Amino acid sequence: MNILCRAGVSGLVRMLRSLRSRTSALLPLLVALLAAPPASAGPRSTVTRKAEALMIDEALRGLPAPPTGSEVDAPARVDAAAEVEPEAEEGEEEEEGEETAEIELADDPRPTGRAGAGASKASKAAAKGEKARPKGAPECEFRSALYEHEVAAGDNLGRIAGRYGVRKDDVLRLNPALKKNPNLLRPGQKLKICPEIAPRLRQATEHVVKKGENLSKIAAKYQATPSELIALQPKKVAERLRKSPKSLQPGQKLVVMVSVSVLAELAPKDEVRGSLAASVQLPAGAGYHVKRPHMAYGTAYTIKAIQAAVSRYKQRRPKGPQVHIGDISSKGGGPLRGHRSHQRGVDVDVGLVHKGLVAAETRFVDANSNTLDVGRTWALIKAFADTGEVRSIFLDYGVQKALYEHARKQGVNEQTLDELFQYPRGLGHPHGLIRHWKGHKNHFHVRFRR
Ligand SMILES: [Zn+2]
């Protein structure tokens, strides 16, 4: 990719300037968003609301507005609004009407293979000033085009997978030569990827450490983790920072990466609309409660994967309360009241696991630090992720933080955290399998592949 070289110094300066102005334009919007009541509003106590506010506050501390173009699952054009959050999805009782983003999603992205269809789509895209979306590749099960990632300094398999919202195993499947030694990556090496998140071209630049800044703060500013930031530094500096992170001095120069462009057309469009030809109903089963059986129809693959995830979770954590399974799709699929997706039998809402009396509640209960069973919720999400059938999991950023920190304390290795979590890179920065989507504070939403 020569784009990086072509951008040149003047391009970089221009880009940095535009980023700065964009960032400041974003702040009021972010503030307004945070002040707004959550989408799944219902009667809740002030205490709960305070706890949530605290969680979000905590999650957002030190979190700058994202300086890069990014779009969370709605592959809208990269603009300031899309950087913050694309839309509210379903909270259970969410009113209809928050549908502004649907316009962006109306095109069916799936390559049809019909003669002429591609051409008309391309001209439509051109008319909108967009690049034509390339056809889905067979290696990517036609969900997205095949992309070539060039290994850069600081990359490891978990980070690379996370960047594109896929699993390490997906990368290994597409690049079998890596299987012998997945940790032996060299800069410049090319890897095939089927991106679930739009590829971003990045460029190295310099950050001068200011007084009061530490590694986490600087890392968050550039949508990185502290270890990732350290890995970008020359060997000696990196070694020193690893040994003593506090040796960081004001005035010191660090190498950082900034996104220079987003190849939005290379991410799959979200296929939220559609129907479900052969639907299978999730039967009642041991270990889980189906909230609305008449809304629990899915594809055979999805139903099987849900059952596999629950039984795997129950094996690991046999003592917990029943798993609360929310809506999947209606029989036959199509639009489902209260949801924007859940049309094709591949989406399921799953309640967070709580402790105490709340644990038995069949309605979804908002996460708060008093009742959230972080360990079990993490085990449940992991069980879903590990079915190998999941495209993405949507979960509130503040809840992600709680799970991330728990997992890290439990010794989950960093590559896996980098692979799975968007946190701590900022809620406007798409990364990992588990990503923020407004309205997912009392449940997580799993989107399956088929
Ligand atoms: Zn949902």
Residues whose N, C-alpha, C, O or C-beta is under 5 A from the ligand:
A	BS01	ZN	E90 V348 D349 H445
